[in-house]
Amino acid sequence: MEYSTVSAIVTEVCEATWRCLQPTYLPEQTQDMWEENIKGFYEKCQFPNCIGSLDGKHVQIKRPSKSGLTYFNYLHSYSTVLLAIADHDSKFTCIDIGSYGKNSDGGIFEAASMAKIPNRGTLNVPESRPLQGQNESTPCVLASNEAFPLHPYLMRQFPYRHSRNEELKEKYNKRLCRARRTVENVFGILVQKWRVFLRPLEIKVDTAKLTVKTACVLCNYLKSKNSEEKFDHVLQPTALNMGAFRNLNLHPRRPANFAFEIRK
């Protein structure tokens, strides 16, 4: 079979799979879905007000022609970056694929649409709520690592020099790591289910993007049970919730003092 024929088949199959499965297995999150994530992260990781865990993964590709060093990463290979938010059950909830490998995870997140949506209140994120035993409202947050900037809706660990002698900060770091582990798990599942990602993809960049996002939705498909009942409400129109993040001002890199207060 000719190479061009195989290429066309792969592209058509991926497009059809994404078109059929994405509305059910990787839909836009509703407020009820976020609430389920908050409950799940608290029960499994004892991390409150967490709507998801955030991280990036370098997907190795063959060096595109005339691309220079735009796809060359710190691992000394060529890649495109998959930025993902995972839920408490190690399933993808939001993905962004296609950024240059030379860019950092934090820089990619700042430029991605998923970073701007919480600030606009269009991600159906639930309203702020008090933590257990407290009266002051705290925003719902994403759990991330040191590669990402600290924001009121994006939490990262305390530096070791700050937490090693303070029990509360050490406990916070442990719970954050538990929550963040779910996105690491889903990346591991992605690679083990489709072992083609263990080596560079020798396809065009656009085809690589399509292949990766199709593999992500198939991961969710394989992990979901009784999905027809679980996602029936997604097909019904829902009003957008102008959530707690609408009035937050994003700074490109430096954390706001409010973000430090939330982490404390």
C-alpha positions as CSV (number, residue, x, y, z in Angstrom):
1,M,0.0,0.0,0.0
2,E,1.3,3.4,-0.9
3,Y,2.6,5.8,1.7
4,S,0.1,8.5,0.6
5,T,-2.8,6.1,0.9
6,V,-1.8,5.1,4.5
7,S,-1.4,8.8,5.4
8,A,-4.9,9.6,4.1
9,I,-6.4,6.6,6.0
10,V,-4.8,7.6,9.3
11,T,-6.0,11.2,8.9
12,E,-9.5,10.3,8.0
13,V,-9.8,7.7,10.8
14,C,-8.5,10.2,13.4
15,E,-10.8,13.0,12.2
16,A,-13.8,10.6,12.3
17,T,-12.9,9.3,15.7
18,W,-12.5,12.8,17.1
19,R,-15.7,14.1,15.6
20,C,-17.7,11.2,17.0
21,L,-16.2,10.8,20.5
22,Q,-15.2,14.3,21.5
23,P,-18.7,15.6,22.3
24,T,-19.3,12.7,24.7
25,Y,-15.9,11.8,26.1
26,L,-14.0,15.1,26.1
27,P,-16.8,17.8,26.2
28,E,-16.7,21.3,27.5
29,Q,-17.0,21.0,31.2
30,T,-20.2,22.0,33.0
31,Q,-20.5,23.3,36.5
32,D,-21.8,19.8,37.6
33,M,-18.7,18.2,36.2
34,W,-16.4,20.6,38.0
35,E,-18.3,20.0,41.3
36,E,-17.8,16.3,40.8
37,N,-14.0,16.9,40.4
38,I,-13.9,19.0,43.5
39,K,-15.6,16.2,45.5
40,G,-13.3,13.6,43.9
41,F,-10.1,15.4,44.6
42,Y,-11.1,16.0,48.2
43,E,-12.0,12.4,48.8
44,K,-8.9,10.9,47.1
45,C,-6.3,13.5,47.7
46,Q,-7.7,15.6,50.6
47,F,-7.1,18.7,48.5
48,P,-10.1,21.1,48.7
49,N,-11.5,23.3,46.0
50,C,-9.5,21.5,43.3
51,I,-11.1,21.3,39.9
52,G,-8.2,19.6,38.1
53,S,-4.5,19.0,37.8
54,L,-2.4,20.7,35.1
55,D,0.8,19.7,33.4
56,G,2.5,19.5,30.0
57,K,4.0,16.6,28.1
58,H,6.5,16.8,25.2
59,V,5.4,14.6,22.3
60,Q,8.5,13.7,20.3
61,I,8.3,14.3,16.5
62,K,10.6,14.1,13.6
63,R,12.3,17.5,12.9
64,P,10.0,19.4,10.6
65,S,11.7,20.8,7.5
66,K,12.7,24.5,7.6
67,S,11.6,24.7,11.3
68,G,14.9,25.8,12.7
69,L,15.0,25.3,16.5
70,T,11.3,26.1,17.2
71,Y,10.5,22.5,18.1
72,F,13.9,21.8,19.8
73,N,13.3,21.3,23.5
74,Y,15.5,21.1,26.7
75,L,15.6,17.3,26.3
76,H,17.6,17.8,23.1
77,S,14.9,16.4,20.9
78,Y,12.2,17.8,18.7
79,S,8.7,17.9,20.1
80,T,5.3,19.5,20.2
81,V,3.7,20.1,23.6
82,L,0.5,18.6,25.0
83,L,-0.9,20.8,27.8
84,A,-3.7,19.0,29.7
85,I,-6.0,19.3,32.7
86,A,-7.0,16.0,34.2
87,D,-9.8,15.1,36.6
88,H,-9.7,13.1,39.9
89,D,-10.2,9.9,37.9
90,S,-7.1,10.4,35.7
91,K,-9.1,11.4,32.6
92,F,-8.5,14.4,30.3
93,T,-10.9,17.3,30.8
94,C,-9.1,20.0,28.7
95,I,-6.3,19.7,26.2
96,D,-4.1,22.1,24.2
97,I,-1.8,20.5,21.6
98,G,0.6,22.0,19.1
99,S,2.9,24.5,20.9
100,Y,6.6,24.6,20.0
101,G,8.8,22.3,22.0
102,K,11.2,25.2,22.8
103,N,8.6,26.9,25.0
104,S,8.2,26.3,28.7
105,D,5.0,24.8,30.2
106,G,4.3,28.0,32.0
107,G,4.7,30.1,28.9
108,I,2.5,27.8,26.9
109,F,-0.2,28.0,29.6
110,E,-0.1,31.8,29.6
111,A,-0.7,31.8,25.8
112,A,-3.2,29.0,25.8
113,S,-7.0,29.6,25.7
114,M,-7.4,27.5,28.9
115,A,-5.5,30.2,30.9
116,K,-7.8,33.0,29.7
117,I,-11.1,31.2,30.2
118,P,-11.1,31.2,34.0
119,N,-10.6,34.9,34.1
120,R,-13.5,35.5,31.8
121,G,-15.8,33.2,33.7
122,T,-16.7,31.1,30.7
123,L,-15.4,27.7,31.8
124,N,-18.5,27.2,34.1
125,V,-16.1,27.2,37.1
126,P,-18.0,27.1,40.4
127,E,-18.1,30.1,42.6
128,S,-15.6,30.6,45.5
129,R,-16.5,28.8,48.7
130,P,-15.1,28.6,52.3
131,L,-12.7,25.8,53.1
132,Q,-13.8,23.4,55.8
133,G,-13.7,25.1,59.2
134,Q,-13.2,28.6,57.7
135,N,-15.5,31.5,56.8
136,E,-13.5,33.3,54.1
137,S,-14.2,32.3,50.5
138,T,-11.5,30.6,48.5
139,P,-11.5,30.3,44.7
140,C,-11.5,26.9,43.0
141,V,-8.0,26.1,41.8
142,L,-5.9,23.9,39.5
143,A,-3.0,21.9,41.0
144,S,0.3,22.4,39.1
145,N,4.1,22.2,39.6
146,E,6.9,24.7,39.7
147,A,6.9,25.1,35.9
148,F,3.7,27.2,36.1
149,P,3.2,30.6,37.6
150,L,1.3,31.1,40.8
151,H,-2.1,32.6,40.3
152,P,-5.3,32.8,42.5
153,Y,-6.7,29.9,40.4
154,L,-3.4,28.0,39.9
155,M,-1.6,26.5,42.9
156,R,2.0,25.2,43.1
157,Q,4.2,23.9,45.8
158,F,5.9,25.9,48.5
159,P,9.7,25.9,47.9
160,Y,11.5,23.3,50.0
161,R,13.4,26.0,52.0
162,H,10.0,27.3,53.1
163,S,8.3,24.0,53.9
164,R,11.0,21.9,55.5
165,N,10.5,23.4,58.9
166,E,6.8,24.1,58.7
167,E,4.4,21.2,59.2
168,L,1.4,22.9,57.6
169,K,3.3,23.9,54.4
170,E,4.8,20.4,54.2
171,K,1.3,18.9,54.5
172,Y,0.0,21.3,51.8
173,N,2.8,20.1,49.5
174,K,2.0,16.5,50.0
175,R,-1.7,16.9,49.3
176,L,-0.9,19.1,46.2
177,C,1.4,16.3,44.9
178,R,-1.4,13.8,45.4
179,A,-3.7,15.9,43.4
180,R,-1.2,16.6,40.6
181,R,-0.4,12.9,40.3
182,T,-3.6,12.4,38.3
183,V,-2.3,14.3,35.3
184,E,0.9,12.3,35.5
185,N,-1.1,9.1,35.5
186,V,-3.1,10.0,32.5
187,F,0.1,10.9,30.5
188,G,1.4,7.5,31.5
189,I,-1.8,5.8,30.4
190,L,-1.6,7.6,27.1
191,V,1.9,6.4,26.4
192,Q,1.3,2.8,27.5
193,K,-2.0,2.4,25.5
194,W,-0.4,3.8,22.4
195,R,3.2,2.9,22.5
196,V,3.9,4.9,19.3
197,F,4.4,7.8,21.6
198,L,7.5,6.1,23.0
199,R,9.4,7.2,19.8
200,P,9.4,10.2,17.6
201,L,6.3,10.5,15.3
202,E,7.5,10.5,11.7
203,I,4.5,12.4,10.4
204,K,3.7,16.0,9.6
205,V,3.1,18.4,12.6
206,D,-0.6,18.9,11.8
207,T,-1.1,15.1,11.6
208,A,0.8,14.7,14.9
209,K,-1.6,17.2,16.5
210,L,-4.6,15.3,15.2
211,T,-3.2,11.9,16.3
212,V,-2.4,13.1,19.8
213,K,-5.8,14.7,20.5
214,T,-7.5,11.6,19.1
215,A,-5.5,9.4,21.4
216,C,-6.5,11.6,24.3
217,V,-10.2,11.2,23.6
218,L,-9.7,7.4,23.2
219,C,-8.1,7.3,26.6
220,N,-11.3,8.8,28.1
221,Y,-13.4,6.4,26.1
222,L,-11.5,3.4,27.4
223,K,-11.8,4.6,31.0
224,S,-15.4,5.5,30.9
225,K,-18.2,3.1,31.9
226,N,-21.9,3.6,31.3
227,S,-20.9,6.7,29.4
228,E,-24.3,7.0,27.7
229,E,-25.9,7.7,31.1
230,K,-23.1,9.7,32.6
231,F,-22.9,12.3,29.8
232,D,-26.6,12.6,28.8
233,H,-26.7,16.1,30.4
234,V,-23.9,17.3,28.1
235,L,-26.3,17.3,25.2
236,Q,-28.7,19.7,27.0
237,P,-28.0,23.4,26.7
238,T,-26.6,25.1,29.8
239,A,-26.3,28.7,30.7
240,L,-22.8,30.0,31.2
241,N,-21.8,30.8,34.8
242,M,-19.9,34.0,35.2
243,G,-17.8,32.6,37.9
244,A,-15.5,33.8,40.6
245,F,-12.6,34.5,38.2
246,R,-14.1,37.2,36.1
247,N,-12.6,40.1,38.0
248,L,-9.1,38.7,38.5
249,N,-6.3,40.5,36.7
250,L,-3.7,38.2,35.2
251,H,-0.1,39.3,35.3
252,P,2.2,37.7,32.8
253,R,4.6,36.0,35.3
254,R,4.8,37.6,38.8
255,P,2.2,36.1,41.2
256,A,-0.3,38.4,42.8
257,N,-0.3,38.8,46.6
258,F,-3.8,37.3,46.6
259,A,-2.4,34.1,45.1
260,F,0.1,33.9,48.0
261,E,-2.7,34.4,50.5
262,I,-4.8,31.6,48.9
263,R,-1.9,29.2,49.1
264,K,-1.4,29.9,52.8
